[in-house]
Amino acid sequence: MSDFNPEGLEINKTIDARGSACPGPLLEAKKGIGAVPVNGILEVMSGDASTKRDLPLWAKKVGHEYMGTAEGENYDRIFIRRKK
């Protein structure tokens, strides 16, 4: 269970990748982050279990901030702050 609470966050872009298996959600995040302003927030919704491991690693690798993961019903909501 996640203790991250996204309530009150201003989400700049949401990607619904719930029907996509790995590496689909990661590829969608890579494409989508460009539409988010610097310091803006990208939300990725995914039902693929590996996404909540892959997205924080990707964010760190490319210089963005992984903010946390909130659990939805049968999917995760992963939040990334664009840093550059």
PDB file with one MODEL, atoms N, CA, C and O in Angstrom:
MODEL        1
ATOM      1  N   MET A   1       0.837  -1.193   0.000  1.00  0.00           N
ATOM      2  CA  MET A   1       0.000   0.000   0.000  1.00  0.00           C
ATOM      3  C   MET A   1       0.875   1.247   0.000  1.00  0.00           C
ATOM      4  O   MET A   1       1.854   1.321   0.742  1.00  0.00           O
ATOM      5  N   SER A   2       0.532   2.205  -0.811  1.00  0.00           N
ATOM      6  CA  SER A   2       1.314   3.433  -0.928  1.00  0.00           C
ATOM      7  C   SER A   2       0.783   4.493   0.024  1.00  0.00           C
ATOM      8  O   SER A   2      -0.423   4.581   0.258  1.00  0.00           O
ATOM      9  N   ASP A   3       1.687   5.296   0.573  1.00  0.00           N
ATOM     10  CA  ASP A   3       1.247   6.396   1.418  1.00  0.00           C
ATOM     11  C   ASP A   3       1.336   7.727   0.678  1.00  0.00           C
ATOM     12  O   ASP A   3       1.160   8.785   1.282  1.00  0.00           O
ATOM     13  N   PHE A   4       1.606   7.683  -0.619  1.00  0.00           N
ATOM     14  CA  PHE A   4       1.672   8.896  -1.434  1.00  0.00           C
ATOM     15  C   PHE A   4       0.257   9.365  -1.749  1.00  0.00           C
ATOM     16  O   PHE A   4      -0.570   8.588  -2.226  1.00  0.00           O
ATOM     17  N   ASN A   5      -0.015  10.635  -1.480  1.00  0.00           N
ATOM     18  CA  ASN A   5      -1.344  11.182  -1.744  1.00  0.00           C
ATOM     19  C   ASN A   5      -1.248  12.283  -2.802  1.00  0.00           C
ATOM     20  O   ASN A   5      -0.712  13.358  -2.530  1.00  0.00           O
ATOM     21  N   PRO A   6      -1.759  12.025  -3.997  1.00  0.00           N
ATOM     22  CA  PRO A   6      -1.650  13.013  -5.079  1.00  0.00           C
ATOM     23  C   PRO A   6      -2.696  14.123  -5.004  1.00  0.00           C
ATOM     24  O   PRO A   6      -2.701  15.018  -5.849  1.00  0.00           O
ATOM     25  N   GLU A   7      -3.579  14.080  -4.009  1.00  0.00           N
ATOM     26  CA  GLU A   7      -4.639  15.073  -3.920  1.00  0.00           C
ATOM     27  C   GLU A   7      -4.061  16.481  -3.830  1.00  0.00           C
ATOM     28  O   GLU A   7      -3.148  16.739  -3.046  1.00  0.00           O
ATOM     29  N   GLY A   8      -4.589  17.369  -4.623  1.00  0.00           N
ATOM     30  CA  GLY A   8      -4.119  18.741  -4.610  1.00  0.00           C
ATOM     31  C   GLY A   8      -2.967  19.018  -5.570  1.00  0.00           C
ATOM     32  O   GLY A   8      -2.595  20.174  -5.773  1.00  0.00           O
ATOM     33  N   LEU A   9      -2.397  17.964  -6.166  1.00  0.00           N
ATOM     34  CA  LEU A   9      -1.329  18.168  -7.151  1.00  0.00           C
ATOM     35  C   LEU A   9      -1.926  18.724  -8.445  1.00  0.00           C
ATOM     36  O   LEU A   9      -3.019  18.331  -8.851  1.00  0.00           O
ATOM     37  N   GLU A  10      -1.217  19.616  -9.069  1.00  0.00           N
ATOM     38  CA  GLU A  10      -1.639  20.103 -10.378  1.00  0.00           C
ATOM     39  C   GLU A  10      -0.965  19.230 -11.430  1.00  0.00           C
ATOM     40  O   GLU A  10       0.231  19.366 -11.689  1.00  0.00           O
ATOM     41  N   ILE A  11      -1.731  18.343 -12.028  1.00  0.00           N
ATOM     42  CA  ILE A  11      -1.213  17.413 -13.028  1.00  0.00           C
ATOM     43  C   ILE A  11      -1.227  18.110 -14.389  1.00  0.00           C
ATOM     44  O   ILE A  11      -2.269  18.593 -14.830  1.00  0.00           O
ATOM     45  N   ASN A  12      -0.081  18.161 -15.046  1.00  0.00           N
ATOM     46  CA  ASN A  12       0.003  18.813 -16.350  1.00  0.00           C
ATOM     47  C   ASN A  12      -0.377  17.886 -17.492  1.00  0.00           C
ATOM     48  O   ASN A  12      -0.902  18.340 -18.509  1.00  0.00           O
ATOM     49  N   LYS A  13      -0.116  16.577 -17.335  1.00  0.00           N
ATOM     50  CA  LYS A  13      -0.463  15.614 -18.378  1.00  0.00           C
ATOM     51  C   LYS A  13      -0.690  14.266 -17.728  1.00  0.00           C
ATOM     52  O   LYS A  13       0.073  13.856 -16.853  1.00  0.00           O
ATOM     53  N   THR A  14      -1.745  13.568 -18.155  1.00  0.00           N
ATOM     54  CA  THR A  14      -2.023  12.219 -17.684  1.00  0.00           C
ATOM     55  C   THR A  14      -1.962  11.271 -18.869  1.00  0.00           C
ATOM     56  O   THR A  14      -2.557  11.518 -19.918  1.00  0.00           O
ATOM     57  N   ILE A  15      -1.236  10.187 -18.680  1.00  0.00           N
ATOM     58  CA  ILE A  15      -1.156   9.145 -19.701  1.00  0.00           C
ATOM     59  C   ILE A  15      -1.881   7.915 -19.159  1.00  0.00           C
ATOM     60  O   ILE A  15      -1.532   7.394 -18.100  1.00  0.00           O
ATOM     61  N   ASP A  16      -2.879   7.464 -19.886  1.00  0.00           N
ATOM     62  CA  ASP A  16      -3.615   6.264 -19.493  1.00  0.00           C
ATOM     63  C   ASP A  16      -3.046   5.079 -20.266  1.00  0.00           C
ATOM     64  O   ASP A  16      -3.402   4.833 -21.419  1.00  0.00           O
ATOM     65  N   ALA A  17      -2.146   4.349 -19.595  1.00  0.00           N
ATOM     66  CA  ALA A  17      -1.501   3.191 -20.221  1.00  0.00           C
ATOM     67  C   ALA A  17      -1.991   1.899 -19.569  1.00  0.00           C
ATOM     68  O   ALA A  17      -1.269   0.902 -19.544  1.00  0.00           O
ATOM     69  N   ARG A  18      -3.212   1.916 -19.045  1.00  0.00           N
ATOM     70  CA  ARG A  18      -3.723   0.748 -18.312  1.00  0.00           C
ATOM     71  C   ARG A  18      -3.890  -0.487 -19.181  1.00  0.00           C
ATOM     72  O   ARG A  18      -3.848  -1.605 -18.668  1.00  0.00           O
ATOM     73  N   GLY A  19      -4.077  -0.313 -20.488  1.00  0.00           N
ATOM     74  CA  GLY A  19      -4.230  -1.478 -21.358  1.00  0.00           C
ATOM     75  C   GLY A  19      -2.930  -1.933 -21.977  1.00  0.00           C
ATOM     76  O   GLY A  19      -2.921  -2.829 -22.822  1.00  0.00           O
ATOM     77  N   SER A  20      -1.825  -1.325 -21.565  1.00  0.00           N
ATOM     78  CA  SER A  20      -0.533  -1.564 -22.201  1.00  0.00           C
ATOM     79  C   SER A  20       0.394  -2.351 -21.278  1.00  0.00           C
ATOM     80  O   SER A  20       0.463  -2.084 -20.079  1.00  0.00           O
ATOM     81  N   ALA A  21       1.105  -3.322 -21.850  1.00  0.00           N
ATOM     82  CA  ALA A  21       2.074  -4.103 -21.074  1.00  0.00           C
ATOM     83  C   ALA A  21       3.465  -3.516 -21.275  1.00  0.00           C
ATOM     84  O   ALA A  21       3.703  -2.769 -22.224  1.00  0.00           O
ATOM     85  N   CYS A  22       4.372  -3.858 -20.384  1.00  0.00           N
ATOM     86  CA  CYS A  22       5.754  -3.409 -20.446  1.00  0.00           C
ATOM     87  C   CYS A  22       6.334  -3.749 -21.824  1.00  0.00           C
ATOM     88  O   CYS A  22       6.127  -4.871 -22.289  1.00  0.00           O
ATOM     89  N   PRO A  23       7.040  -2.853 -22.495  1.00  0.00           N
ATOM     90  CA  PRO A  23       7.498  -1.532 -22.040  1.00  0.00           C
ATOM     91  C   PRO A  23       6.580  -0.393 -22.474  1.00  0.00           C
ATOM     92  O   PRO A  23       7.014   0.759 -22.475  1.00  0.00           O
ATOM     93  N   GLY A  24       5.341  -0.666 -22.839  1.00  0.00           N
ATOM     94  CA  GLY A  24       4.427   0.361 -23.333  1.00  0.00           C
ATOM     95  C   GLY A  24       4.285   1.583 -22.437  1.00  0.00           C
ATOM     96  O   GLY A  24       4.451   2.703 -22.919  1.00  0.00           O
ATOM     97  N   PRO A  25       3.981   1.410 -21.134  1.00  0.00           N
ATOM     98  CA  PRO A  25       3.824   2.586 -20.268  1.00  0.00           C
ATOM     99  C   PRO A  25       5.094   3.441 -20.193  1.00  0.00           C
ATOM    100  O   PRO A  25       5.010   4.669 -20.154  1.00  0.00           O
ATOM    101  N   LEU A  26       6.249   2.808 -20.172  1.00  0.00           N
ATOM    102  CA  LEU A  26       7.504   3.553 -20.137  1.00  0.00           C
ATOM    103  C   LEU A  26       7.695   4.346 -21.435  1.00  0.00           C
ATOM    104  O   LEU A  26       8.088   5.513 -21.399  1.00  0.00           O
ATOM    105  N   LEU A  27       7.420   3.721 -22.562  1.00  0.00           N
ATOM    106  CA  LEU A  27       7.546   4.411 -23.848  1.00  0.00           C
ATOM    107  C   LEU A  27       6.570   5.580 -23.938  1.00  0.00           C
ATOM    108  O   LEU A  27       6.915   6.638 -24.464  1.00  0.00           O
ATOM    109  N   GLU A  28       5.356   5.394 -23.426  1.00  0.00           N
ATOM    110  CA  GLU A  28       4.362   6.479 -23.414  1.00  0.00           C
ATOM    111  C   GLU A  28       4.840   7.627 -22.531  1.00  0.00           C
ATOM    112  O   GLU A  28       4.655   8.794 -22.876  1.00  0.00           O
ATOM    113  N   ALA A  29       5.455   7.303 -21.392  1.00  0.00           N
ATOM    114  CA  ALA A  29       5.977   8.342 -20.491  1.00  0.00           C
ATOM    115  C   ALA A  29       7.099   9.122 -21.169  1.00  0.00           C
ATOM    116  O   ALA A  29       7.163  10.347 -21.061  1.00  0.00           O
ATOM    117  N   LYS A  30       7.981   8.412 -21.866  1.00  0.00           N
ATOM    118  CA  LYS A  30       9.088   9.073 -22.570  1.00  0.00           C
ATOM    119  C   LYS A  30       8.550  10.042 -23.619  1.00  0.00           C
ATOM    120  O   LYS A  30       9.081  11.141 -23.781  1.00  0.00           O
ATOM    121  N   LYS A  31       7.499   9.639 -24.329  1.00  0.00           N
ATOM    122  CA  LYS A  31       6.899  10.517 -25.336  1.00  0.00           C
ATOM    123  C   LYS A  31       6.155  11.677 -24.673  1.00  0.00           C
ATOM    124  O   LYS A  31       6.228  12.815 -25.137  1.00  0.00           O
ATOM    125  N   GLY A  32       5.451  11.387 -23.603  1.00  0.00           N
ATOM    126  CA  GLY A  32       4.576  12.365 -22.971  1.00  0.00           C
ATOM    127  C   GLY A  32       5.277  13.435 -22.160  1.00  0.00           C
ATOM    128  O   GLY A  32       4.740  14.531 -22.004  1.00  0.00           O
ATOM    129  N   ILE A  33       6.456  13.150 -21.640  1.00  0.00           N
ATOM    130  CA  ILE A  33       7.129  14.110 -20.759  1.00  0.00           C
ATOM    131  C   ILE A  33       7.443  15.411 -21.501  1.00  0.00           C
ATOM    132  O   ILE A  33       7.535  16.469 -20.877  1.00  0.00           O
ATOM    133  N   GLY A  34       7.608  15.345 -22.807  1.00  0.00           N
ATOM    134  CA  GLY A  34       7.899  16.541 -23.593  1.00  0.00           C
ATOM    135  C   GLY A  34       6.764  17.554 -23.599  1.00  0.00           C
ATOM    136  O   GLY A  34       6.993  18.739 -23.845  1.00  0.00           O
ATOM    137  N   ALA A  35       5.552  17.105 -23.334  1.00  0.00           N
ATOM    138  CA  ALA A  35       4.396  18.003 -23.314  1.00  0.00           C
ATOM    139  C   ALA A  35       4.194  18.639 -21.939  1.00  0.00           C
ATOM    140  O   ALA A  35       3.281  19.442 -21.751  1.00  0.00           O
ATOM    141  N   VAL A  36       5.039  18.281 -20.992  1.00  0.00           N
ATOM    142  CA  VAL A  36       4.929  18.792 -19.625  1.00  0.00           C
ATOM    143  C   VAL A  36       5.960  19.902 -19.433  1.00  0.00           C
ATOM    144  O   VAL A  36       7.125  19.722 -19.787  1.00  0.00           O
ATOM    145  N   PRO A  37       5.554  21.046 -18.879  1.00  0.00           N
ATOM    146  CA  PRO A  37       6.543  22.107 -18.661  1.00  0.00           C
ATOM    147  C   PRO A  37       7.545  21.714 -17.573  1.00  0.00           C
ATOM    148  O   PRO A  37       7.255  20.855 -16.740  1.00  0.00           O
ATOM    149  N   VAL A  38       8.722  22.342 -17.581  1.00  0.00           N
ATOM    150  CA  VAL A  38       9.706  22.082 -16.526  1.00  0.00           C
ATOM    151  C   VAL A  38       9.054  22.388 -15.179  1.00  0.00           C
ATOM    152  O   VAL A  38       8.387  23.410 -15.023  1.00  0.00           O
ATOM    153  N   ASN A  39       9.249  21.506 -14.220  1.00  0.00           N
ATOM    154  CA  ASN A  39       8.627  21.526 -12.889  1.00  0.00           C
ATOM    155  C   ASN A  39       7.156  21.127 -12.907  1.00  0.00           C
ATOM    156  O   ASN A  39       6.491  21.159 -11.872  1.00  0.00           O
ATOM    157  N   GLY A  40       6.642  20.750 -14.083  1.00  0.00           N
ATOM    158  CA  GLY A  40       5.283  20.248 -14.185  1.00  0.00           C
ATOM    159  C   GLY A  40       5.248  18.766 -13.828  1.00  0.00           C
ATOM    160  O   GLY A  40       6.288  18.133 -13.646  1.00  0.00           O
ATOM    161  N   ILE A  41       4.047  18.229 -13.733  1.00  0.00           N
ATOM    162  CA  ILE A  41       3.869  16.849 -13.275  1.00  0.00           C
ATOM    163  C   ILE A  41       3.196  15.995 -14.341  1.00  0.00           C
ATOM    164  O   ILE A  41       2.179  16.371 -14.922  1.00  0.00           O
ATOM    165  N   LEU A  42       3.797  14.838 -14.576  1.00  0.00           N
ATOM    166  CA  LEU A  42       3.257  13.812 -15.462  1.00  0.00           C
ATOM    167  C   LEU A  42       2.692  12.695 -14.597  1.00  0.00           C
ATOM    168  O   LEU A  42       3.359  12.210 -13.683  1.00  0.00           O
ATOM    169  N   GLU A  43       1.463  12.291 -14.886  1.00  0.00           N
ATOM    170  CA  GLU A  43       0.852  11.151 -14.213  1.00  0.00           C
ATOM    171  C   GLU A  43       0.733  10.026 -15.233  1.00  0.00           C
ATOM    172  O   GLU A  43       0.245  10.238 -16.343  1.00  0.00           O
ATOM    173  N   VAL A  44       1.179   8.828 -14.854  1.00  0.00           N
ATOM    174  CA  VAL A  44       1.040   7.660 -15.716  1.00  0.00           C
ATOM    175  C   VAL A  44       0.185   6.633 -14.980  1.00  0.00           C
ATOM    176  O   VAL A  44       0.516   6.213 -13.871  1.00  0.00           O
ATOM    177  N   MET A  45      -0.912   6.236 -15.609  1.00  0.00           N
ATOM    178  CA  MET A  45      -1.771   5.195 -15.044  1.00  0.00           C
ATOM    179  C   MET A  45      -1.420   3.891 -15.747  1.00  0.00           C
ATOM    180  O   MET A  45      -1.439   3.812 -16.976  1.00  0.00           O
ATOM    181  N   SER A  46      -1.098   2.866 -14.954  1.00  0.00           N
ATOM    182  CA  SER A  46      -0.678   1.597 -15.536  1.00  0.00           C
ATOM    183  C   SER A  46      -1.106   0.424 -14.667  1.00  0.00           C
ATOM    184  O   SER A  46      -1.033   0.476 -13.439  1.00  0.00           O
ATOM    185  N   GLY A  47      -1.553  -0.632 -15.331  1.00  0.00           N
ATOM    186  CA  GLY A  47      -1.890  -1.857 -14.639  1.00  0.00           C
ATOM    187  C   GLY A  47      -0.751  -2.878 -14.701  1.00  0.00           C
ATOM    188  O   GLY A  47      -0.867  -3.977 -14.158  1.00  0.00           O
ATOM    189  N   ASP A  48       0.339  -2.513 -15.361  1.00  0.00           N
ATOM    190  CA  ASP A  48       1.486  -3.416 -15.498  1.00  0.00           C
ATOM    191  C   ASP A  48       2.380  -3.286 -14.264  1.00  0.00           C
ATOM    192  O   ASP A  48       2.853  -2.194 -13.950  1.00  0.00           O
ATOM    193  N   ALA A  49       2.608  -4.395 -13.569  1.00  0.00           N
ATOM    194  CA  ALA A  49       3.332  -4.369 -12.300  1.00  0.00           C
ATOM    195  C   ALA A  49       4.751  -3.818 -12.413  1.00  0.00           C
ATOM    196  O   ALA A  49       5.232  -3.171 -11.483  1.00  0.00           O
ATOM    197  N   SER A  50       5.424  -4.061 -13.526  1.00  0.00           N
ATOM    198  CA  SER A  50       6.817  -3.613 -13.645  1.00  0.00           C
ATOM    199  C   SER A  50       6.931  -2.101 -13.848  1.00  0.00           C
ATOM    200  O   SER A  50       8.010  -1.535 -13.670  1.00  0.00           O
ATOM    201  N   THR A  51       5.830  -1.444 -14.219  1.00  0.00           N
ATOM    202  CA  THR A  51       5.878  -0.002 -14.470  1.00  0.00           C
ATOM    203  C   THR A  51       6.255   0.772 -13.216  1.00  0.00           C
ATOM    204  O   THR A  51       7.006   1.744 -13.296  1.00  0.00           O
ATOM    205  N   LYS A  52       5.743   0.354 -12.050  1.00  0.00           N
ATOM    206  CA  LYS A  52       6.048   1.123 -10.838  1.00  0.00           C
ATOM    207  C   LYS A  52       7.500   0.949 -10.397  1.00  0.00           C
ATOM    208  O   LYS A  52       7.972   1.682  -9.528  1.00  0.00           O
ATOM    209  N   ARG A  53       8.203  -0.002 -10.981  1.00  0.00           N
ATOM    210  CA  ARG A  53       9.650  -0.123 -10.771  1.00  0.00           C
ATOM    211  C   ARG A  53      10.405   0.614 -11.875  1.00  0.00           C
ATOM    212  O   ARG A  53      11.388   1.305 -11.608  1.00  0.00           O
ATOM    213  N   ASP A  54       9.942   0.465 -13.115  1.00  0.00           N
ATOM    214  CA  ASP A  54      10.650   1.031 -14.267  1.00  0.00           C
ATOM    215  C   ASP A  54      10.612   2.559 -14.330  1.00  0.00           C
ATOM    216  O   ASP A  54      11.627   3.189 -14.630  1.00  0.00           O
ATOM    217  N   LEU A  55       9.452   3.159 -14.050  1.00  0.00           N
ATOM    218  CA  LEU A  55       9.344   4.608 -14.191  1.00  0.00           C
ATOM    219  C   LEU A  55      10.224   5.388 -13.205  1.00  0.00           C
ATOM    220  O   LEU A  55      10.860   6.357 -13.619  1.00  0.00           O
ATOM    221  N   PRO A  56      10.289   5.012 -11.924  1.00  0.00           N
ATOM    222  CA  PRO A  56      11.214   5.730 -11.039  1.00  0.00           C
ATOM    223  C   PRO A  56      12.674   5.600 -11.475  1.00  0.00           C
ATOM    224  O   PRO A  56      13.435   6.561 -11.362  1.00  0.00           O
ATOM    225  N   LEU A  57      13.072   4.438 -11.968  1.00  0.00           N
ATOM    226  CA  LEU A  57      14.445   4.239 -12.447  1.00  0.00           C
ATOM    227  C   LEU A  57      14.714   5.112 -13.668  1.00  0.00           C
ATOM    228  O   LEU A  57      15.766   5.742 -13.771  1.00  0.00           O
ATOM    229  N   TRP A  58      13.760   5.145 -14.589  1.00  0.00           N
ATOM    230  CA  TRP A  58      13.903   5.987 -15.782  1.00  0.00           C
ATOM    231  C   TRP A  58      13.997   7.459 -15.390  1.00  0.00           C
ATOM    232  O   TRP A  58      14.860   8.181 -15.891  1.00  0.00           O
ATOM    233  N   ALA A  59      13.114   7.905 -14.497  1.00  0.00           N
ATOM    234  CA  ALA A  59      13.098   9.313 -14.085  1.00  0.00           C
ATOM    235  C   ALA A  59      14.453   9.719 -13.500  1.00  0.00           C
ATOM    236  O   ALA A  59      14.990  10.773 -13.841  1.00  0.00           O
ATOM    237  N   LYS A  60      14.990   8.892 -12.635  1.00  0.00           N
ATOM    238  CA  LYS A  60      16.279   9.190 -12.012  1.00  0.00           C
ATOM    239  C   LYS A  60      17.385   9.230 -13.067  1.00  0.00           C
ATOM    240  O   LYS A  60      18.242  10.113 -13.051  1.00  0.00           O
ATOM    241  N   LYS A  61      17.353   8.273 -13.970  1.00  0.00           N
ATOM    242  CA  LYS A  61      18.386   8.158 -15.002  1.00  0.00           C
ATOM    243  C   LYS A  61      18.436   9.391 -15.901  1.00  0.00           C
ATOM    244  O   LYS A  61      19.519   9.835 -16.283  1.00  0.00           O
ATOM    245  N   VAL A  62      17.268   9.947 -16.242  1.00  0.00           N
ATOM    246  CA  VAL A  62      17.227  11.070 -17.179  1.00  0.00           C
ATOM    247  C   VAL A  62      17.123  12.430 -16.485  1.00  0.00           C
ATOM    248  O   VAL A  62      17.062  13.460 -17.157  1.00  0.00           O
ATOM    249  N   GLY A  63      17.101  12.445 -15.149  1.00  0.00           N
ATOM    250  CA  GLY A  63      17.145  13.712 -14.427  1.00  0.00           C
ATOM    251  C   GLY A  63      15.809  14.296 -14.015  1.00  0.00           C
ATOM    252  O   GLY A  63      15.729  15.488 -13.717  1.00  0.00           O
ATOM    253  N   HIS A  64      14.754  13.488 -13.988  1.00  0.00           N
ATOM    254  CA  HIS A  64      13.455  13.950 -13.500  1.00  0.00           C
ATOM    255  C   HIS A  64      13.265  13.444 -12.073  1.00  0.00           C
ATOM    256  O   HIS A  64      14.063  12.648 -11.578  1.00  0.00           O
ATOM    257  N   GLU A  65      12.209  13.907 -11.417  1.00  0.00           N
ATOM    258  CA  GLU A  65      11.954  13.527 -10.027  1.00  0.00           C
ATOM    259  C   GLU A  65      10.766  12.587  -9.938  1.00  0.00           C
ATOM    260  O   GLU A  65       9.654  12.938 -10.332  1.00  0.00           O
ATOM    261  N   TYR A  66      11.009  11.381  -9.414  1.00  0.00           N
ATOM    262  CA  TYR A  66       9.912  10.459  -9.112  1.00  0.00           C
ATOM    263  C   TYR A  66       9.271  10.954  -7.828  1.00  0.00           C
ATOM    264  O   TYR A  66       9.944  11.056  -6.802  1.00  0.00           O
ATOM    265  N   MET A  67       7.986  11.262  -7.867  1.00  0.00           N
ATOM    266  CA  MET A  67       7.301  11.824  -6.701  1.00  0.00           C
ATOM    267  C   MET A  67       6.641  10.760  -5.838  1.00  0.00           C
ATOM    268  O   MET A  67       6.588  10.889  -4.615  1.00  0.00           O
ATOM    269  N   GLY A  68       6.141   9.711  -6.476  1.00  0.00           N
ATOM    270  CA  GLY A  68       5.475   8.662  -5.717  1.00  0.00           C
ATOM    271  C   GLY A  68       4.471   7.923  -6.569  1.00  0.00           C
ATOM    272  O   GLY A  68       4.218   8.275  -7.721  1.00  0.00           O
ATOM    273  N   THR A  69       3.906   6.891  -5.972  1.00  0.00           N
ATOM    274  CA  THR A  69       2.907   6.057  -6.626  1.00  0.00           C
ATOM    275  C   THR A  69       1.684   5.965  -5.735  1.00  0.00           C
ATOM    276  O   THR A  69       1.798   5.718  -4.534  1.00  0.00           O
ATOM    277  N   ALA A  70       0.517   6.164  -6.320  1.00  0.00           N
ATOM    278  CA  ALA A  70      -0.752   5.982  -5.609  1.00  0.00           C
ATOM    279  C   ALA A  70      -1.459   4.799  -6.250  1.00  0.00           C
ATOM    280  O   ALA A  70      -1.413   4.630  -7.469  1.00  0.00           O
ATOM    281  N   GLU A  71      -2.105   3.988  -5.443  1.00  0.00           N
ATOM    282  CA  GLU A  71      -2.790   2.816  -5.974  1.00  0.00           C
ATOM    283  C   GLU A  71      -4.229   3.140  -6.310  1.00  0.00           C
ATOM    284  O   GLU A  71      -4.985   3.643  -5.479  1.00  0.00           O
ATOM    285  N   GLY A  72      -4.596   2.838  -7.558  1.00  0.00           N
ATOM    286  CA  GLY A  72      -5.985   2.940  -7.980  1.00  0.00           C
ATOM    287  C   GLY A  72      -6.599   1.550  -7.877  1.00  0.00           C
ATOM    288  O   GLY A  72      -5.996   0.650  -7.292  1.00  0.00           O
ATOM    289  N   GLU A  73      -7.780   1.367  -8.432  1.00  0.00           N
ATOM    290  CA  GLU A  73      -8.401   0.050  -8.416  1.00  0.00           C
ATOM    291  C   GLU A  73      -7.865  -0.772  -9.588  1.00  0.00           C
ATOM    292  O   GLU A  73      -8.240  -0.531 -10.735  1.00  0.00           O
ATOM    293  N   ASN A  74      -7.002  -1.728  -9.310  1.00  0.00           N
ATOM    294  CA  ASN A  74      -6.365  -2.599 -10.301  1.00  0.00           C
ATOM    295  C   ASN A  74      -5.348  -1.875 -11.189  1.00  0.00           C
ATOM    296  O   ASN A  74      -5.004  -2.373 -12.261  1.00  0.00           O
ATOM    297  N   TYR A  75      -4.870  -0.725 -10.761  1.00  0.00           N
ATOM    298  CA  TYR A  75      -3.815  -0.032 -11.498  1.00  0.00           C
ATOM    299  C   TYR A  75      -3.077   0.903 -10.551  1.00  0.00           C
ATOM    300  O   TYR A  75      -3.544   1.195  -9.451  1.00  0.00           O
ATOM    301  N   ASP A  76      -1.911   1.366 -11.002  1.00  0.00           N
ATOM    302  CA  ASP A  76      -1.117   2.320 -10.231  1.00  0.00           C
ATOM    303  C   ASP A  76      -1.120   3.665 -10.928  1.00  0.00           C
ATOM    304  O   ASP A  76      -1.233   3.746 -12.151  1.00  0.00           O
ATOM    305  N   ARG A  77      -0.995   4.717 -10.139  1.00  0.00           N
ATOM    306  CA  ARG A  77      -0.848   6.086 -10.651  1.00  0.00           C
ATOM    307  C   ARG A  77       0.544   6.546 -10.232  1.00  0.00           C
ATOM    308  O   ARG A  77       0.819   6.713  -9.043  1.00  0.00           O
ATOM    309  N   ILE A  78       1.413   6.749 -11.211  1.00  0.00           N
ATOM    310  CA  ILE A  78       2.814   7.082 -10.952  1.00  0.00           C
ATOM    311  C   ILE A  78       3.032   8.545 -11.343  1.00  0.00           C
ATOM    312  O   ILE A  78       2.607   8.981 -12.413  1.00  0.00           O
ATOM    313  N   PHE A  79       3.697   9.292 -10.467  1.00  0.00           N
ATOM    314  CA  PHE A  79       3.855  10.729 -10.660  1.00  0.00           C
ATOM    315  C   PHE A  79       5.327  11.089 -10.813  1.00  0.00           C
ATOM    316  O   PHE A  79       6.164  10.723  -9.988  1.00  0.00           O
ATOM    317  N   ILE A  80       5.624  11.819 -11.891  1.00  0.00           N
ATOM    318  CA  ILE A  80       6.985  12.249 -12.227  1.00  0.00           C
ATOM    319  C   ILE A  80       6.972  13.770 -12.411  1.00  0.00           C
ATOM    320  O   ILE A  80       6.129  14.309 -13.129  1.00  0.00           O
ATOM    321  N   ARG A  81       7.923  14.460 -11.750  1.00  0.00           N
ATOM    322  CA  ARG A  81       8.076  15.905 -11.965  1.00  0.00           C
ATOM    323  C   ARG A  81       9.188  16.118 -12.981  1.00  0.00           C
ATOM    324  O   ARG A  81      10.309  15.643 -12.804  1.00  0.00           O
ATOM    325  N   ARG A  82       8.863  16.834 -14.041  1.00  0.00           N
ATOM    326  CA  ARG A  82       9.868  17.117 -15.077  1.00  0.00           C
ATOM    327  C   ARG A  82      10.860  18.153 -14.531  1.00  0.00           C
ATOM    328  O   ARG A  82      10.465  19.209 -14.036  1.00  0.00           O
ATOM    329  N   LYS A  83      12.136  17.834 -14.628  1.00  0.00           N
ATOM    330  CA  LYS A  83      13.168  18.700 -14.056  1.00  0.00           C
ATOM    331  C   LYS A  83      14.029  19.402 -15.095  1.00  0.00           C
ATOM    332  O   LYS A  83      14.811  20.283 -14.738  1.00  0.00           O
ATOM    333  N   LYS A  84      13.912  19.041 -16.367  1.00  0.00           N
ATOM    334  CA  LYS A  84      14.749  19.716 -17.384  1.00  0.00           C
ATOM    335  C   LYS A  84      14.044  19.727 -18.715  1.00  0.00           C
ATOM    336  O   LYS A  84      14.581  20.246 -19.694  1.00  0.00           O
TER     337      LYS A  84
ENDMDL
END
